[in-house]
Amino acid sequence: MTLTAPTTPTLLARFLDVRGLTERLAAPLSPEDQTAQSMPDASPTKWHRAHTSWFFEEFVLDPAGGYRPFDPTFRYLFNSYYEAVGPRHPRPQRGLVTRPSADEVGRYRDHVEQAVAALIERGLDQAQTEVVQLGLNHEQQHQELLVMDALHLLSRHPFGPAMIDRPVEDDPDPAPLTWRAVPGGLYEIGHDGTGFAYDNEGPRHTVHLVPFQIAERAVTNEDWLAFIADGGYARPELWLSDGWAAVQQHGWQAPGYWQEQDGQWVAFGSGGVRPLRRAEPVCHVSFYEADAYARWAGARLPSEAEWEVAAGDVAELRGQLLGPDRLHPGLAGRHMLGDVWEWTSSAYLPYPGFRPVEGAVGEYNGKFMSDQHVLRGASCATPAGHERLTYRNFYPAAARWAFAGLRLARP
């Protein structure tokens, strides 16, 4: 993590803005919505609100001294995976923590916010500033997770209730699929040390790429309907072995949240169950599905290095980022940041020379560099300002509840 220390008013304003957005995202959800857990990989909204407060309490307030914890039991209840901090409540059982209530978690958040704000106003040294900035980016990550997890929970309801009141939109024709050539050669990828970045985004290093082409838009719902119509989920020759096993195990016949009603495909999203918009990027597909679709289309997934180099040509463009009144992708276009994260062919592994930072905060990324695949870009649940070309997101190959799609590449 490298950054320039902001002035105190700027940091305080950003702190309050980020914390306020978390509460705005949670506001449409009832206390019952905020407590339930729909699967082991997801967490209750209430837990996200508490855990992001615990992070500031554990890594900012407690080391500063003179802080009175809101409740000592929260150190156990709301630790996520930081082994160096101590024991924690089992992740698959977070939905069983009915107490504290959602209201008490709100009071916990207020307690922590007041203490951090007072600390910022008194003045922070460089190390403290860096940890506060890490905490803010950490909370932005959990804002996206909060949306993902809440949608997964509501999708399990028999009647698919909406999370927000989002208007029905027109269904335009998708943009044609065109390709952009990227020359081969030596390229620098990874974060250059300017501004905030997670440790896994560096060190910056040189890669060699052979010439390739990349699609100028993401794969759309209309594209995916053609894959389904051609028997894509019933053709084992298209799938990796583990992917085909996942299809059989889970009974996949379409992307996550898609349903067939009276011979037509609809999808669950933030506005409830809606007709598919053909020009939207396909969303909630696993790495296995993305890989199979690419093979069916006579193409492949780009490597993360190819993706980052190609994205540099359209770095100024943005798709849909987090909007509390939308929480849904826009239309597929030339942008490579926004709408949906894009699966790459790359396993999540350390860059040459990578070393996690020392201490408990060093458990942030490096410990997960096994059996995960890299996604690049950003999604409609990624807060504005949290997106960048070097960001390395990662999920297991079978994960489908993220806002994940794909973009094709070819020689």
C-alpha positions as CSV (number, residue, x, y, z in Angstrom):
1,M,0.0,0.0,0.0
2,T,1.4,3.3,-1.1
3,L,-0.3,6.7,-0.7
4,T,0.2,10.4,0.0
5,A,-1.3,11.4,3.3
6,P,-4.4,13.6,2.7
7,T,-5.1,16.6,4.8
8,T,-7.2,16.0,7.9
9,P,-10.5,17.7,6.5
10,T,-10.2,15.6,3.3
11,L,-9.6,12.4,5.1
12,L,-12.4,13.1,7.6
13,A,-14.9,13.9,4.9
14,R,-14.0,10.8,3.0
15,F,-14.3,8.7,6.1
16,L,-17.8,10.0,6.8
17,D,-18.8,9.6,3.2
18,V,-17.8,6.0,3.0
19,R,-19.4,5.1,6.3
20,G,-22.6,6.9,5.3
21,L,-22.8,4.9,2.0
22,T,-22.7,1.6,3.8
23,E,-25.7,2.7,5.9
24,R,-27.5,3.9,2.8
25,L,-27.0,0.5,1.1
26,A,-28.4,-1.3,4.2
27,A,-31.3,1.0,4.7
28,P,-33.8,-0.8,2.3
29,L,-33.3,-4.0,4.2
30,S,-35.3,-4.9,7.3
31,P,-33.7,-6.2,10.5
32,E,-34.8,-9.7,9.5
33,D,-33.1,-9.2,6.0
34,Q,-30.0,-8.0,7.7
35,T,-29.6,-11.0,10.0
36,A,-30.2,-14.0,7.7
37,Q,-27.3,-15.8,5.9
38,S,-28.2,-17.5,2.6
39,M,-25.1,-19.6,2.2
40,P,-21.7,-20.2,3.9
41,D,-19.9,-17.9,1.4
42,A,-22.2,-15.0,2.0
43,S,-22.6,-12.9,5.2
44,P,-25.5,-11.1,6.7
45,T,-25.8,-7.3,6.1
46,K,-25.6,-6.7,9.8
47,W,-22.3,-8.6,9.9
48,H,-20.8,-6.5,7.1
49,R,-21.8,-3.3,9.0
50,A,-20.3,-4.6,12.2
51,H,-17.1,-6.1,10.7
52,T,-16.2,-2.9,8.9
53,S,-16.5,-1.1,12.2
54,W,-14.5,-3.8,14.0
55,F,-11.7,-3.2,11.4
56,F,-11.3,0.4,12.5
57,E,-11.6,-0.6,16.1
58,E,-8.9,-3.3,15.9
59,F,-6.4,-1.7,13.6
60,V,-6.8,2.1,14.2
61,L,-8.4,2.8,17.6
62,D,-7.0,0.1,19.8
63,P,-3.3,0.7,18.7
64,A,-3.8,4.5,19.3
65,G,-4.5,3.9,23.0
66,G,-7.2,5.4,25.2
67,Y,-10.1,3.8,23.4
68,R,-13.0,2.1,25.2
69,P,-14.4,-0.8,23.1
70,F,-18.1,-0.7,22.5
71,D,-18.5,-4.4,23.5
72,P,-15.5,-6.8,24.1
73,T,-17.4,-9.8,22.6
74,F,-17.5,-8.1,19.2
75,R,-13.8,-8.8,18.8
76,Y,-14.8,-12.5,18.5
77,L,-18.1,-12.1,16.7
78,F,-16.9,-9.8,13.9
79,N,-13.3,-10.8,13.1
80,S,-13.3,-12.4,9.6
81,Y,-10.1,-14.3,9.0
82,Y,-7.3,-12.5,10.8
83,E,-5.6,-15.4,12.6
84,A,-3.1,-13.0,14.3
85,V,-5.9,-11.2,16.1
86,G,-7.4,-14.3,17.7
87,P,-10.3,-16.7,17.5
88,R,-13.5,-15.8,15.7
89,H,-17.1,-17.0,15.2
90,P,-17.3,-19.6,12.4
91,R,-18.1,-18.0,9.1
92,P,-20.9,-20.5,8.1
93,Q,-22.7,-19.6,11.3
94,R,-22.8,-15.8,11.1
95,G,-26.6,-15.9,10.4
96,L,-27.1,-17.5,13.8
97,V,-25.8,-14.3,15.6
98,T,-29.3,-12.8,16.2
99,R,-27.7,-10.6,18.9
100,P,-26.6,-7.9,18.7
101,S,-29.6,-6.6,16.8
102,A,-29.3,-4.5,13.7
103,D,-30.1,-1.4,15.8
104,E,-27.3,-2.2,18.2
105,V,-24.9,-2.6,15.3
106,G,-26.0,0.9,14.3
107,R,-25.0,2.2,17.7
108,Y,-21.7,0.3,17.4
109,R,-21.0,2.0,14.1
110,D,-21.8,5.4,15.7
111,H,-19.5,4.7,18.6
112,V,-16.6,3.7,16.3
113,E,-17.2,6.6,13.9
114,Q,-17.1,9.2,16.6
115,A,-13.8,7.8,18.0
116,V,-12.1,7.6,14.6
117,A,-13.4,11.1,13.7
118,A,-11.9,12.5,16.9
119,L,-8.6,10.7,16.2
120,I,-8.4,12.2,12.7
121,E,-9.2,15.7,14.0
122,R,-6.4,15.4,16.6
123,G,-4.0,14.4,13.8
124,L,-2.6,11.2,12.5
125,D,0.9,10.1,11.7
126,Q,1.7,8.6,8.3
127,A,1.3,5.0,9.5
128,Q,-2.1,5.7,11.1
129,T,-3.2,7.5,7.9
130,E,-2.3,4.5,5.8
131,V,-4.3,2.2,8.0
132,V,-7.4,4.5,7.9
133,Q,-7.1,4.6,4.1
134,L,-6.9,0.8,4.1
135,G,-9.9,0.6,6.3
136,L,-11.9,2.8,4.0
137,N,-11.0,0.7,0.9
138,H,-11.8,-2.4,3.0
139,E,-15.2,-0.9,3.7
140,Q,-15.7,-0.2,0.1
141,Q,-15.0,-3.8,-0.7
142,H,-17.6,-4.8,1.9
143,Q,-20.1,-2.4,0.3
144,E,-20.0,-4.6,-2.8
145,L,-20.1,-7.8,-0.8
146,L,-23.1,-6.4,1.1
147,V,-25.0,-5.9,-2.1
148,M,-24.0,-9.3,-3.5
149,D,-24.9,-11.1,-0.3
150,A,-28.2,-9.3,0.1
151,L,-29.3,-10.0,-3.5
152,H,-28.4,-13.7,-3.0
153,L,-30.5,-13.8,0.1
154,L,-33.5,-12.2,-1.6
155,S,-33.1,-14.5,-4.6
156,R,-33.8,-17.4,-2.3
157,H,-37.2,-16.0,-1.4
158,P,-40.0,-17.9,-3.3
159,F,-41.3,-14.6,-4.7
160,G,-38.0,-12.8,-5.4
161,P,-38.7,-9.5,-3.7
162,A,-37.0,-6.4,-4.9
163,M,-34.2,-4.8,-2.9
164,I,-34.9,-1.4,-4.3
165,D,-37.6,0.3,-6.5
166,R,-35.9,0.4,-9.8
167,P,-37.8,1.4,-13.0
168,V,-38.2,-1.0,-15.9
169,E,-35.9,0.0,-18.8
170,D,-36.1,-0.4,-22.5
171,D,-34.5,-3.4,-24.3
172,P,-32.3,-2.0,-27.1
173,D,-30.4,-4.1,-29.6
174,P,-26.9,-5.0,-28.4
175,A,-23.9,-3.4,-30.0
176,P,-22.3,-5.6,-32.6
177,L,-19.3,-7.6,-31.5
178,T,-16.1,-6.0,-32.9
179,W,-12.4,-6.7,-32.1
180,R,-9.4,-4.5,-31.3
181,A,-5.9,-5.6,-32.1
182,V,-3.2,-5.3,-29.4
183,P,0.4,-5.5,-30.6
184,G,2.8,-8.0,-29.0
185,G,5.8,-7.0,-27.1
186,L,7.1,-6.1,-23.6
187,Y,4.7,-4.3,-21.3
188,E,4.7,-3.0,-17.7
189,I,1.8,-4.1,-15.6
190,G,0.9,-3.7,-11.9
191,H,0.6,-0.7,-9.7
192,D,3.2,2.0,-10.1
193,G,3.1,3.2,-6.5
194,T,1.1,6.3,-7.1
195,G,-2.0,6.5,-4.9
196,F,-3.7,3.7,-3.0
197,A,-3.4,0.1,-4.1
198,Y,-3.6,-3.3,-2.4
199,D,-0.4,-5.2,-1.9
200,N,-1.4,-7.9,-4.4
201,E,-1.4,-5.3,-7.2
202,G,2.4,-5.0,-7.2
203,P,5.2,-5.0,-7.7
204,R,5.1,-3.5,-11.2
205,H,6.9,-5.8,-13.5
206,T,7.5,-6.6,-17.2
207,V,5.5,-9.2,-19.2
208,H,5.8,-10.4,-22.7
209,L,2.6,-10.7,-24.8
210,V,2.2,-12.1,-28.2
211,P,-0.2,-10.2,-30.5
212,F,-3.9,-10.7,-29.7
213,Q,-7.3,-9.3,-30.3
214,I,-9.8,-8.4,-27.6
215,A,-13.5,-7.9,-27.9
216,E,-14.7,-4.3,-27.7
217,R,-17.6,-5.2,-25.5
218,A,-18.5,-7.8,-22.9
219,V,-20.5,-10.9,-23.8
220,T,-24.2,-10.0,-23.6
221,N,-27.4,-11.7,-22.5
222,E,-28.3,-12.1,-26.1
223,D,-25.0,-13.8,-26.8
224,W,-25.6,-16.1,-23.9
225,L,-29.1,-17.0,-25.1
226,A,-27.5,-18.3,-28.3
227,F,-25.1,-20.4,-26.2
228,I,-28.0,-21.9,-24.3
229,A,-30.0,-22.5,-27.5
230,D,-27.0,-24.4,-29.0
231,G,-27.0,-26.8,-26.0
232,G,-24.0,-25.1,-24.3
233,Y,-24.9,-26.6,-20.9
234,A,-25.4,-30.1,-22.3
235,R,-22.1,-30.4,-24.3
236,P,-19.3,-31.8,-22.2
237,E,-16.7,-31.2,-24.9
238,L,-17.0,-27.4,-24.1
239,W,-16.2,-27.7,-20.4
240,L,-13.2,-28.2,-18.2
241,S,-13.5,-31.5,-16.3
242,D,-14.2,-29.7,-13.0
243,G,-16.6,-27.4,-14.8
244,W,-18.6,-30.2,-16.2
245,A,-18.7,-31.8,-12.8
246,A,-20.1,-28.6,-11.4
247,V,-22.8,-28.4,-14.1
248,Q,-23.9,-31.9,-13.2
249,Q,-23.7,-31.3,-9.4
250,H,-25.6,-28.0,-9.4
251,G,-27.9,-28.6,-12.3
252,W,-26.8,-25.4,-14.1
253,Q,-28.8,-24.6,-17.2
254,A,-28.3,-20.8,-17.3
255,P,-26.5,-18.1,-15.4
256,G,-27.2,-17.5,-11.7
257,Y,-30.6,-15.8,-11.0
258,W,-32.0,-16.7,-14.5
259,Q,-35.4,-18.4,-14.6
260,E,-37.4,-19.8,-17.4
261,Q,-41.0,-18.7,-17.2
262,D,-43.6,-19.8,-19.9
263,G,-40.8,-20.4,-22.3
264,Q,-39.0,-17.1,-21.7
265,W,-36.0,-16.3,-19.7
266,V,-36.2,-13.7,-16.9
267,A,-33.6,-12.8,-14.2
268,F,-33.7,-11.7,-10.6
269,G,-31.9,-8.5,-9.8
270,S,-32.1,-5.5,-7.5
271,G,-35.5,-4.6,-8.9
272,G,-36.9,-8.2,-8.4
273,V,-37.6,-10.6,-11.3
274,R,-37.5,-8.8,-14.7
275,P,-37.3,-9.7,-18.4
276,L,-33.8,-10.0,-19.7
277,R,-32.3,-7.0,-21.3
278,R,-30.5,-8.4,-24.3
279,A,-27.8,-5.7,-24.5
280,E,-26.7,-6.0,-20.8
281,P,-23.5,-7.9,-20.1
282,V,-24.2,-11.4,-19.0
283,C,-23.8,-11.5,-15.2
284,H,-23.5,-14.1,-12.4
285,V,-21.6,-16.7,-14.4
286,S,-18.7,-18.8,-13.0
287,F,-15.2,-19.1,-14.3
288,Y,-16.3,-22.5,-15.6
289,E,-19.2,-21.1,-17.6
290,A,-17.1,-18.2,-18.9
291,D,-14.4,-20.6,-20.1
292,A,-17.0,-22.9,-21.7
293,Y,-18.7,-20.0,-23.5
294,A,-15.4,-18.7,-24.9
295,R,-14.6,-22.2,-26.2
296,W,-18.0,-22.4,-27.8
297,A,-17.5,-19.0,-29.4
298,G,-14.2,-20.0,-30.9
299,A,-12.2,-17.7,-28.7
300,R,-10.8,-17.7,-25.2
301,L,-10.6,-15.6,-22.0
302,P,-7.8,-13.0,-21.9
303,S,-5.0,-13.4,-19.4
304,E,-5.0,-10.7,-16.7
305,A,-1.9,-9.2,-18.3
306,E,-3.6,-9.0,-21.6
307,W,-6.7,-7.5,-20.0
308,E,-4.7,-4.8,-18.2
309,V,-2.8,-3.8,-21.3
310,A,-5.9,-3.7,-23.4
311,A,-7.8,-1.7,-20.8
312,G,-5.2,1.0,-20.9
313,D,-6.5,2.1,-24.3
314,V,-10.0,2.9,-22.8
315,A,-8.9,3.8,-19.3
316,E,-11.0,7.0,-19.2
317,L,-14.3,5.2,-19.9
318,R,-16.6,3.9,-17.2
319,G,-19.7,1.7,-17.2
320,Q,-22.1,1.4,-14.4
321,L,-20.5,1.7,-10.9
322,L,-22.3,1.5,-7.5
323,G,-25.4,3.6,-7.4
324,P,-27.7,2.9,-4.4
325,D,-30.7,3.5,-6.5
326,R,-29.7,1.1,-9.3
327,L,-27.4,-1.8,-8.2
328,H,-27.6,-3.3,-11.6
329,P,-25.4,-3.4,-14.8
330,G,-25.8,-0.9,-17.6
331,L,-25.4,-1.7,-21.3
332,A,-22.3,-3.4,-22.7
333,G,-20.0,-1.0,-24.4
334,R,-16.3,-0.2,-25.0
335,H,-15.6,0.5,-21.4
336,M,-13.7,-2.1,-19.4
337,L,-14.3,-0.7,-15.9
338,G,-17.8,-1.1,-14.6
339,D,-21.0,-3.1,-15.1
340,V,-19.5,-6.6,-14.4
341,W,-16.2,-8.0,-13.3
342,E,-14.6,-9.9,-16.1
343,W,-13.1,-13.4,-15.7
344,T,-9.6,-13.9,-17.0
345,S,-7.7,-17.1,-17.7
346,S,-5.2,-16.3,-14.9
347,A,-4.9,-18.1,-11.6
348,Y,-4.6,-15.8,-8.6
349,L,-0.9,-16.0,-7.9
350,P,1.7,-13.5,-6.5
351,Y,3.5,-11.2,-8.9
352,P,7.3,-11.6,-9.1
353,G,8.8,-10.1,-5.9
354,F,5.5,-9.9,-4.0
355,R,5.7,-9.8,-0.2
356,P,2.7,-9.2,2.0
357,V,3.0,-6.5,4.6
358,E,4.0,-7.5,8.1
359,G,1.4,-8.0,10.9
360,A,-2.2,-8.9,10.9
361,V,-3.1,-6.6,8.1
362,G,-0.7,-8.6,6.0
363,E,-3.3,-11.4,6.0
364,Y,-5.4,-9.3,3.6
365,N,-4.6,-10.9,0.2
366,G,-1.6,-13.1,0.1
367,K,-3.1,-16.0,2.1
368,F,-5.8,-16.5,-0.6
369,M,-3.4,-17.2,-3.4
370,S,-4.6,-20.7,-4.0
371,D,-7.4,-22.2,-6.1
372,Q,-8.8,-18.8,-7.1
373,H,-9.1,-17.1,-10.5
374,V,-8.5,-13.5,-11.3
375,L,-11.3,-11.1,-12.4
376,R,-10.5,-7.6,-13.7
377,G,-12.4,-4.4,-14.1
378,A,-15.2,-3.4,-11.7
379,S,-18.9,-3.9,-11.4
380,C,-22.2,-2.1,-10.8
381,A,-21.6,-2.7,-7.1
382,T,-18.1,-1.3,-7.0
383,P,-18.0,2.2,-5.4
384,A,-16.8,5.0,-7.6
385,G,-13.2,5.7,-6.9
386,H,-12.5,2.1,-5.9
387,E,-12.0,1.0,-9.5
388,R,-8.6,0.9,-11.2
389,L,-6.9,-0.9,-14.1
390,T,-4.5,-2.8,-11.7
391,Y,-7.2,-4.1,-9.3
392,R,-7.0,-7.9,-8.9
393,N,-10.3,-9.4,-7.8
394,F,-10.5,-13.1,-7.2
395,Y,-13.0,-15.9,-6.6
396,P,-13.1,-19.7,-6.7
397,A,-13.9,-21.1,-10.2
398,A,-17.5,-22.1,-9.3
399,A,-18.6,-18.8,-7.7
400,R,-21.6,-17.2,-9.3
401,W,-23.0,-14.7,-6.8
402,A,-20.6,-12.0,-7.7
403,F,-21.4,-9.5,-10.5
404,A,-19.1,-11.4,-12.9
405,G,-19.2,-11.7,-16.6
406,L,-16.6,-12.0,-19.4
407,R,-14.9,-10.5,-22.4
408,L,-13.5,-12.6,-25.3
409,A,-9.9,-12.6,-26.6
410,R,-8.4,-14.4,-29.6
411,P,-5.0,-14.7,-31.4
